[in-house]
């Protein structure tokens, strides 16, 4: 409850920034990801996943002109040649059609599986293709990349060593080279295995932490719009 109240506070502050920026404009946030974004293992993903928590927090703060939608697909990969490419899922088309003002992208956890690592060399290009697909939308959304959180187990053959040595560095380098905002979720979750239900998927407390991180980034975005 304490953490959720903190989320409400962060959202309320960003709403003040929004009011100063443009009180009549609606803002849409689309969250792209895999089972972590979907809210796998949660009792009620429709209410407890970080996109749902963020959307609820804004509504409880008194403004409904900020809408957050989750487009998480369990098992999805960033890589287009991997075993479950996100770009081949309906959720990808739905996310593009949502015409967002801000997009968060958190993919890569499932790319660490052995059968998907053979496509390692394609990861940067696949990331670039996805970023450009959203950037080219008429809504011209701000792109926010998120590094996959730590994997505290090897369930589903997910490998944190691969995430740490290969995938996260690629995401960070791409963000740096292209001046894209990034949320380093692995650093947010350092030594916090208690925030995961199975070592891979954040529990409600973990989802609340992700929600809070995105709220802070949205606040920075609204300040930029104001200026």
RADA-V298100 format. One record per residue. N is the residue number from 1. PSI is psi in degrees with one decimal (999 if undefined). OMEGA is omega in whole degrees, -180 to 180 (999 if undefined). BURIAL is # if it has 16 or more other C-alpha atoms within 10 Angstrom, else .. Layout:
n->(N,N)
psi->(PSI,PSI)
omega->(OMEGA,OMEGA)
burial->(BURIAL,BURIAL)
This chain:
n->(1,2,3,4,5,6,7,8,9,10,11,12,13,14,15,16,17,18,19,20,21,22,23,24,25,26,27,28,29,30,31,32,33,34,35,36,37,38,39,40,41,42,43,44,45,46,47,48,49,50,51,52,53,54,55,56,57,58,59,60,61,62,63,64,65,66,67,68,69,70,71,72,73,74,75,76,77,78,79,80,81,82,83,84,85,86,87,88,89,90,91,92,93,94,95,96,97,98,99,100,101,102,103,104,105,106,107,108,109,110,111,112,113,114,115,116,117,118,119,120,121,122,123,124,125,126,127,128,129,130,131,132,133,134,135,136,137,138,139,140,141,142,143,144,145,146,147,148,149,150,151,152,153,154,155,156,157,158,159,160,161,162,163,164,165,166,167,168,169,170,171,172,173,174,175,176,177,178,179,180,181,182,183,184,185,186,187,188,189,190,191,192,193,194,195,196,197,198,199,200,201,202,203,204,205,206,207,208,209,210,211,212,213,214,215,216,217,218,219,220,221,222,223,224,225,226,227)
psi->(-40.3,-45.1,-39.5,-37.5,-35.2,-37.7,-44.6,-42.2,-46.1,-42.5,-40.1,-40.9,-43.1,-29.7,-37.8,-40.6,-39.4,-42.7,-41.9,-29.5,-57.8,100.7,-17.3,-9.6,140.9,144.3,130.5,130.4,129.5,127.1,114.5,137.5,-168.0,-142.4,-23.4,-41.6,-37.2,-35.7,32.9,139.2,-10.0,151.0,-37.4,83.3,-31.5,-17.6,-20.6,-9.2,158.1,-34.4,-40.6,-39.9,-41.3,-43.5,-44.2,-38.8,-42.2,-39.7,-41.1,-22.7,-4.0,1.0,135.2,9.9,5.4,117.1,130.8,128.0,138.9,134.1,49.3,141.1,118.2,129.5,-2.2,146.4,157.4,-41.2,131.1,-17.7,-1.8,-175.5,-15.6,72.9,131.3,-36.3,-13.9,2.2,151.2,-31.0,-33.9,-46.1,-39.3,-38.9,-42.6,-40.6,-15.5,-11.4,58.6,158.6,-24.2,135.9,130.2,135.8,117.5,94.1,157.7,-23.7,-47.5,-16.9,-12.9,-6.8,148.2,-43.0,-15.1,-16.5,-17.7,-12.4,21.8,-39.9,-17.1,-8.0,-46.8,-43.8,-38.6,-38.4,-43.8,-40.9,-41.6,-43.8,-43.9,-32.2,-41.1,-37.9,-26.9,-3.3,154.0,-29.3,-12.4,60.9,152.4,134.0,132.6,118.4,146.8,128.8,143.6,140.3,169.7,145.0,111.6,7.4,173.3,30.3,144.4,21.2,20.2,135.0,111.8,-27.8,-39.2,-40.9,-43.9,-39.9,-25.9,-60.5,-50.7,-44.2,-36.9,-43.9,-43.7,-44.0,-41.8,-44.6,-43.1,-44.6,-23.3,11.2,47.5,139.6,146.7,141.9,115.2,84.7,-28.3,-34.4,-31.6,-33.3,15.4,124.7,40.2,54.8,-21.4,-13.0,10.7,136.4,-29.9,14.6,-15.4,-45.4,125.3,140.2,-169.5,-39.6,-39.1,-39.5,-37.4,-35.7,-42.8,-42.8,-45.6,-40.3,-42.0,-36.7,-41.4,-39.3,-39.2,-37.5,-43.4,-39.0,-44.2,-34.2,-38.8,-40.6,-35.6,-43.8,999)
omega->(-180,-180,-180,176,177,178,178,-179,179,179,180,179,-180,177,175,177,179,-180,179,-178,-179,-173,-177,-176,174,179,-180,179,178,-177,-179,179,-178,-177,177,177,178,-178,179,-178,177,178,-178,-178,-179,-180,-171,176,-175,175,-180,179,-179,179,180,-179,179,180,179,178,173,179,-179,-180,170,-179,180,178,177,179,-180,179,-178,178,-174,177,172,-176,-177,179,-177,-172,179,-176,179,-176,178,-179,178,-180,179,178,179,180,178,-178,-178,178,-174,171,179,-179,171,-180,176,177,179,-179,-179,175,-180,180,-176,-177,-179,-178,179,179,-177,-175,-178,-170,-178,-180,178,177,180,179,-179,179,-179,178,179,-178,-178,179,-180,-180,179,-175,169,179,176,176,177,177,178,178,179,172,-177,173,178,176,-179,178,176,-171,-178,178,177,177,-175,-174,-174,-167,-180,178,179,180,180,-179,179,179,-179,-177,-176,177,180,178,-179,173,-179,-176,178,178,176,-175,-179,177,177,-179,180,179,179,-178,-177,-178,-178,-173,179,172,-176,178,178,177,178,178,177,179,-180,180,179,179,180,179,178,177,178,179,-179,176,178,179,179,-179,999)
burial->(.,.,.,#,.,.,#,#,#,#,#,#,#,#,#,.,#,#,.,.,#,.,.,.,.,.,#,#,#,#,#,#,#,#,#,#,#,#,#,#,#,#,.,.,#,.,#,#,#,#,#,#,#,#,#,#,#,#,#,.,.,.,#,.,#,#,#,#,#,#,#,#,#,#,#,#,#,#,#,#,.,#,.,#,#,#,#,.,.,.,#,#,.,.,#,#,.,.,#,#,#,#,#,#,#,#,#,#,#,#,#,#,#,.,.,#,#,.,.,.,.,.,#,#,.,#,#,.,.,#,#,.,.,#,#,.,.,.,.,.,#,#,#,#,#,#,#,#,#,#,#,#,#,.,.,.,.,#,#,#,.,#,#,#,.,#,#,#,.,#,#,#,.,#,#,.,.,.,.,.,#,#,#,#,#,#,.,.,#,.,.,.,#,.,#,#,#,#,#,#,#,#,#,#,#,#,#,#,#,#,#,#,#,#,#,#,#,#,#,.,#,#,#,.,.,.,.)
